[in-house]
Amino acid sequence: MIFLKNHSSCSCYVFIANFWLSCGDLIETSGSTNSEWEYEQFFQTQQDIFMNKPFAAVTGNHDKSANKNFTNHFN
């Protein structure tokens, strides 16, 4: 999963992060096809972060959709 690769890469450079910030595009698909399963994978793979550090996410162009999956998870 790309999420795990990103987390591992960041952890190598920032040993003591007090929070995590995502600049968007938490999922790959965009528009009306963006799907809940991608968010499920994201939350499952990032569980250790969410349990230990504050996490803030910004909407990326792939996160916007008519089904409002991003809004349902982060607001």
Z-matrix of the N, CA and C atoms (Angstrom, degrees):
N
C 1 1.453
C 2 1.526 1 109.55
N 3 1.294 2 114.41 1 139.85
C 4 1.459 3 120.16 2 179.40
C 5 1.527 4 111.07 3 -63.18
N 6 1.326 5 117.47 4 -32.02
C 7 1.464 6 120.51 5 -179.33
C 8 1.522 7 110.91 6 -62.20
N 9 1.319 8 115.78 7 -43.35
C 10 1.464 9 119.81 8 -179.91
C 11 1.522 10 111.55 9 -66.27
N 12 1.323 11 116.86 10 -39.20
C 13 1.465 12 120.39 11 178.49
C 14 1.523 13 110.44 12 -63.39
N 15 1.332 14 116.69 13 -43.90
C 16 1.469 15 120.08 14 179.25
C 17 1.518 16 111.52 15 -63.34
N 18 1.316 17 116.53 16 -44.03
C 19 1.458 18 121.07 17 -179.33
C 20 1.523 19 110.31 18 -62.53
N 21 1.322 20 116.35 19 -44.41
C 22 1.465 21 119.96 20 179.17
C 23 1.522 22 111.28 21 -62.85
N 24 1.315 23 116.67 22 -41.62
C 25 1.470 24 120.62 23 179.22
C 26 1.516 25 111.22 24 -63.00
N 27 1.307 26 117.00 25 -45.17
C 28 1.471 27 120.86 26 -179.98
C 29 1.519 28 111.03 27 -64.82
N 30 1.308 29 116.67 28 -40.61
C 31 1.464 30 120.51 29 -177.68
C 32 1.523 31 111.94 30 -63.13
N 33 1.323 32 116.96 31 -27.81
C 34 1.470 33 120.39 32 178.52
C 35 1.521 34 111.72 33 -69.09
N 36 1.309 35 117.15 34 -29.66
C 37 1.466 36 121.36 35 -175.66
C 38 1.525 37 113.63 36 -99.45
N 39 1.316 38 116.41 37 -30.46
C 40 1.465 39 120.75 38 -177.79
C 41 1.520 40 107.54 39 -120.50
N 42 1.312 41 116.13 40 100.57
C 43 1.459 42 119.96 41 -174.42
C 44 1.521 43 112.70 42 -79.82
N 45 1.317 44 116.96 43 -33.27
C 46 1.459 45 120.15 44 -176.86
C 47 1.524 46 109.10 45 -123.76
N 48 1.302 47 116.16 46 76.49
C 49 1.465 48 120.58 47 177.07
C 50 1.524 49 108.22 48 -87.32
N 51 1.322 50 116.52 49 134.05
C 52 1.461 51 120.75 50 178.31
C 53 1.516 52 112.44 51 -88.69
N 54 1.322 53 116.91 52 -16.57
C 55 1.457 54 121.60 53 177.95
C 56 1.528 55 108.24 54 -159.50
N 57 1.323 56 116.24 55 167.35
C 58 1.455 57 122.52 56 175.90
C 59 1.513 58 108.74 57 -120.30
N 60 1.321 59 116.41 58 139.10
C 61 1.456 60 122.95 59 178.39
C 62 1.517 61 108.36 60 -126.13
N 63 1.315 62 116.32 61 128.41
C 64 1.456 63 120.99 62 175.54
C 65 1.521 64 108.35 63 -107.31
N 66 1.302 65 115.84 64 132.07
C 67 1.471 66 120.88 65 -178.93
C 68 1.520 67 111.98 66 -94.40
N 69 1.299 68 117.42 67 27.88
C 70 1.460 69 121.08 68 173.79
C 71 1.513 70 114.40 69 101.36
N 72 1.328 71 113.58 70 177.42
C 73 1.463 72 122.87 71 -177.70
C 74 1.524 73 111.73 72 56.52
N 75 1.316 74 115.12 73 56.63
C 76 1.462 75 120.63 74 176.59
C 77 1.519 76 111.48 75 -73.28
N 78 1.329 77 116.75 76 -18.39
C 79 1.458 78 121.67 77 178.86
C 80 1.524 79 109.00 78 -125.98
N 81 1.331 80 116.34 79 166.40
C 82 1.464 81 120.28 80 -176.96
C 83 1.516 82 113.59 81 -91.47
N 84 1.324 83 117.70 82 -39.48
C 85 1.460 84 119.64 83 -177.30
C 86 1.517 85 109.82 84 -78.32
N 87 1.308 86 115.93 85 161.38
C 88 1.460 87 118.94 86 -179.34
C 89 1.517 88 110.23 87 -138.32
N 90 1.317 89 115.31 88 170.46
C 91 1.460 90 120.87 89 178.68
C 92 1.508 91 112.06 90 70.14
N 93 1.319 92 115.35 91 -149.20
C 94 1.461 93 119.88 92 -174.77
C 95 1.521 94 112.15 93 -71.15
N 96 1.323 95 117.84 94 -11.82
C 97 1.465 96 119.59 95 -178.48
C 98 1.522 97 113.04 96 -88.54
N 99 1.343 98 117.73 97 -5.36
C 100 1.466 99 116.51 98 -176.80
C 101 1.508 100 108.96 99 -65.90
N 102 1.303 101 114.37 100 136.03
C 103 1.439 102 117.85 101 -165.45
C 104 1.515 103 113.48 102 -123.35
N 105 1.301 104 113.57 103 153.30
C 106 1.462 105 121.95 104 -177.42
C 107 1.521 106 112.11 105 -61.01
N 108 1.317 107 118.08 106 -34.35
C 109 1.470 108 120.07 107 -176.55
C 110 1.518 109 111.78 108 -61.80
N 111 1.322 110 118.08 109 -29.77
C 112 1.466 111 119.19 110 177.83
C 113 1.526 112 111.11 111 -68.46
N 114 1.329 113 116.68 112 -38.27
C 115 1.462 114 119.36 113 175.95
C 116 1.523 115 110.65 114 -67.97
N 117 1.331 116 117.03 115 -37.73
C 118 1.467 117 120.10 116 177.04
C 119 1.524 118 110.27 117 -59.46
N 120 1.322 119 117.28 118 -44.53
C 121 1.466 120 120.80 119 178.05
C 122 1.520 121 110.96 120 -63.39
N 123 1.316 122 116.25 121 -41.80
C 124 1.459 123 120.02 122 179.63
C 125 1.523 124 110.60 123 -58.97
N 126 1.328 125 117.04 124 -50.22
C 127 1.462 126 120.03 125 -177.45
C 128 1.524 127 112.24 126 -67.53
N 129 1.313 128 118.03 127 -35.76
C 130 1.462 129 120.37 128 178.42
C 131 1.521 130 111.60 129 -66.08
N 132 1.323 131 117.05 130 -42.60
C 133 1.462 132 119.75 131 -176.65
C 134 1.522 133 113.15 132 -77.90
N 135 1.316 134 117.86 133 -19.61
C 136 1.465 135 121.31 134 -177.24
C 137 1.528 136 112.77 135 -106.96
N 138 1.306 137 116.71 136 13.56
C 139 1.457 138 121.79 137 -174.98
C 140 1.525 139 112.94 138 -55.09
N 141 1.321 140 118.03 139 -38.80
C 142 1.464 141 119.87 140 -179.05
C 143 1.525 142 111.71 141 -64.57
N 144 1.317 143 117.24 142 -34.02
C 145 1.469 144 120.55 143 177.08
C 146 1.522 145 110.19 144 -66.80
N 147 1.324 146 116.22 145 -48.96
C 148 1.464 147 120.37 146 -175.11
C 149 1.523 148 112.69 147 -66.19
N 150 1.307 149 116.84 148 -25.41
C 151 1.461 150 120.11 149 179.90
C 152 1.525 151 112.29 150 -80.54
N 153 1.341 152 117.30 151 -19.89
C 154 1.460 153 119.99 152 -172.21
C 155 1.521 154 116.31 153 -120.74
N 156 1.323 155 117.72 154 -19.46
C 157 1.466 156 120.88 155 -175.64
C 158 1.523 157 110.40 156 -136.49
N 159 1.329 158 117.05 157 146.92
C 160 1.471 159 119.01 158 171.50
C 161 1.531 160 109.26 159 -62.57
N 162 1.316 161 116.07 160 144.73
C 163 1.459 162 121.56 161 -178.08
C 164 1.518 163 109.08 162 -132.11
N 165 1.320 164 116.76 163 129.58
C 166 1.466 165 121.87 164 176.75
C 167 1.521 166 108.46 165 -122.88
N 168 1.311 167 116.20 166 136.22
C 169 1.463 168 120.76 167 -179.33
C 170 1.522 169 110.19 168 -124.96
N 171 1.318 170 114.92 169 140.38
C 172 1.457 171 122.64 170 176.44
C 173 1.524 172 107.27 171 -109.21
N 174 1.317 173 117.03 172 144.71
C 175 1.455 174 121.12 173 -179.45
C 176 1.522 175 110.94 174 -70.92
N 177 1.319 176 116.50 175 126.22
C 178 1.461 177 121.81 176 173.55
C 179 1.518 178 109.63 177 -100.03
N 180 1.313 179 116.64 178 172.84
C 181 1.465 180 118.84 179 -178.06
C 182 1.526 181 112.43 180 -63.51
N 183 1.318 182 119.45 181 -27.74
C 184 1.462 183 120.80 182 177.39
C 185 1.524 184 112.13 183 -79.39
N 186 1.307 185 117.76 184 -18.53
C 187 1.463 186 121.09 185 -178.20
C 188 1.526 187 112.81 186 -82.75
N 189 1.316 188 117.37 187 -16.82
C 190 1.466 189 120.85 188 -178.96
C 191 1.517 190 109.70 189 -79.57
N 192 1.330 191 115.99 190 133.32
C 193 1.460 192 120.04 191 178.06
C 194 1.518 193 109.86 192 -163.24
N 195 1.318 194 114.52 193 163.10
C 196 1.463 195 120.18 194 178.46
C 197 1.525 196 111.27 195 -67.45
N 198 1.331 197 117.79 196 -28.37
C 199 1.464 198 120.07 197 -178.12
C 200 1.527 199 113.30 198 -81.67
N 201 1.333 200 117.26 199 -3.65
C 202 1.467 201 123.58 200 173.38
C 203 1.535 202 113.79 201 55.67
N 204 1.315 203 117.62 202 36.85
C 205 1.466 204 120.00 203 179.09
C 206 1.522 205 112.33 204 -59.19
N 207 1.331 206 117.74 205 -42.91
C 208 1.465 207 120.37 206 -179.95
C 209 1.526 208 110.19 207 -60.55
N 210 1.314 209 116.50 208 -49.39
C 211 1.470 210 121.35 209 -179.30
C 212 1.522 211 111.05 210 -60.68
N 213 1.303 212 117.35 211 -40.05
C 214 1.466 213 120.68 212 179.93
C 215 1.525 214 112.21 213 -63.48
N 216 1.315 215 117.68 214 -29.55
C 217 1.464 216 120.71 215 -178.32
C 218 1.520 217 114.29 216 -92.06
N 219 1.316 218 117.76 217 -27.81
C 220 1.459 219 119.62 218 -171.68
C 221 1.517 220 115.03 219 -115.53
N 222 1.295 221 119.85 220 4.22
C 223 1.473 222 120.85 221 177.03
C 224 1.505 223 111.16 222 -125.31
